[in-house]
Amino acid sequence: MQSDNPLFADLAKLVNSAAGTFAGMGREAAEAARERFKESFGGLDFVSREEFETVRDMAAKAREEAEQLKARIAELEAKLGG
């Protein structure tokens, strides 16, 4: 048979309530930290890896085309001058 001691029942309720309170405080702290992080870094303009690689490839292609055009101009100038 189980004894119904009100002291133990109240102590169990208190411990259970404290555990719930601490868990809630942890969730609130994590949410507050997440919000501060968003506020701090929200104004910065980050790009994704895919966007970065796409622009990098476009720049490499533009440099290659510029080098080809420089070579062609030098060839045409040599023909005009010579």
Rosetta constraint file for C-alpha pairs under 8 A:
AtomPair CA 4 CA 9 HARMONIC 7.60 0.50
AtomPair CA 5 CA 9 HARMONIC 6.41 0.50
AtomPair CA 6 CA 10 HARMONIC 5.94 0.50
AtomPair CA 7 CA 11 HARMONIC 6.08 0.50
AtomPair CA 8 CA 12 HARMONIC 6.05 0.50
AtomPair CA 9 CA 13 HARMONIC 6.25 0.50
AtomPair CA 10 CA 14 HARMONIC 6.12 0.50
AtomPair CA 11 CA 15 HARMONIC 6.18 0.50
AtomPair CA 12 CA 16 HARMONIC 6.06 0.50
AtomPair CA 13 CA 17 HARMONIC 5.96 0.50
AtomPair CA 14 CA 18 HARMONIC 6.05 0.50
AtomPair CA 15 CA 19 HARMONIC 6.16 0.50
AtomPair CA 16 CA 20 HARMONIC 6.35 0.50
AtomPair CA 17 CA 21 HARMONIC 6.15 0.50
AtomPair CA 18 CA 22 HARMONIC 6.14 0.50
AtomPair CA 19 CA 23 HARMONIC 6.16 0.50
AtomPair CA 20 CA 24 HARMONIC 6.14 0.50
AtomPair CA 21 CA 25 HARMONIC 6.16 0.50
AtomPair CA 22 CA 26 HARMONIC 6.18 0.50
AtomPair CA 23 CA 27 HARMONIC 6.35 0.50
AtomPair CA 24 CA 28 HARMONIC 6.16 0.50
AtomPair CA 25 CA 29 HARMONIC 6.08 0.50
AtomPair CA 26 CA 30 HARMONIC 6.20 0.50
AtomPair CA 27 CA 31 HARMONIC 6.16 0.50
AtomPair CA 28 CA 32 HARMONIC 6.07 0.50
AtomPair CA 29 CA 33 HARMONIC 6.14 0.50
AtomPair CA 30 CA 34 HARMONIC 6.14 0.50
AtomPair CA 31 CA 35 HARMONIC 6.18 0.50
AtomPair CA 32 CA 36 HARMONIC 6.23 0.50
AtomPair CA 33 CA 37 HARMONIC 6.17 0.50
AtomPair CA 34 CA 38 HARMONIC 6.25 0.50
AtomPair CA 35 CA 39 HARMONIC 6.18 0.50
AtomPair CA 36 CA 40 HARMONIC 6.06 0.50
AtomPair CA 37 CA 41 HARMONIC 6.07 0.50
AtomPair CA 37 CA 42 HARMONIC 7.81 0.50
AtomPair CA 38 CA 42 HARMONIC 5.06 0.50
AtomPair CA 39 CA 43 HARMONIC 7.45 0.50
AtomPair CA 47 CA 51 HARMONIC 6.20 0.50
AtomPair CA 47 CA 52 HARMONIC 6.52 0.50
AtomPair CA 48 CA 52 HARMONIC 6.28 0.50
AtomPair CA 49 CA 53 HARMONIC 6.14 0.50
AtomPair CA 50 CA 54 HARMONIC 6.11 0.50
AtomPair CA 51 CA 55 HARMONIC 6.26 0.50
AtomPair CA 52 CA 56 HARMONIC 6.07 0.50
AtomPair CA 53 CA 57 HARMONIC 6.10 0.50
AtomPair CA 54 CA 58 HARMONIC 6.24 0.50
AtomPair CA 55 CA 59 HARMONIC 6.13 0.50
AtomPair CA 56 CA 60 HARMONIC 6.25 0.50
AtomPair CA 57 CA 61 HARMONIC 6.20 0.50
AtomPair CA 58 CA 62 HARMONIC 6.17 0.50
AtomPair CA 59 CA 63 HARMONIC 6.16 0.50
AtomPair CA 60 CA 64 HARMONIC 6.22 0.50
AtomPair CA 61 CA 65 HARMONIC 6.22 0.50
AtomPair CA 62 CA 66 HARMONIC 6.09 0.50
AtomPair CA 63 CA 67 HARMONIC 6.22 0.50
AtomPair CA 64 CA 68 HARMONIC 6.31 0.50
AtomPair CA 65 CA 69 HARMONIC 6.16 0.50
AtomPair CA 66 CA 70 HARMONIC 6.14 0.50
AtomPair CA 67 CA 71 HARMONIC 6.23 0.50
AtomPair CA 68 CA 72 HARMONIC 6.22 0.50
AtomPair CA 69 CA 73 HARMONIC 6.07 0.50
AtomPair CA 70 CA 74 HARMONIC 6.13 0.50
AtomPair CA 71 CA 75 HARMONIC 6.17 0.50
AtomPair CA 72 CA 76 HARMONIC 6.14 0.50
AtomPair CA 73 CA 77 HARMONIC 6.01 0.50
AtomPair CA 74 CA 78 HARMONIC 6.11 0.50
AtomPair CA 75 CA 79 HARMONIC 6.33 0.50
AtomPair CA 76 CA 80 HARMONIC 6.23 0.50
AtomPair CA 77 CA 81 HARMONIC 5.95 0.50
AtomPair CA 78 CA 82 HARMONIC 5.75 0.50
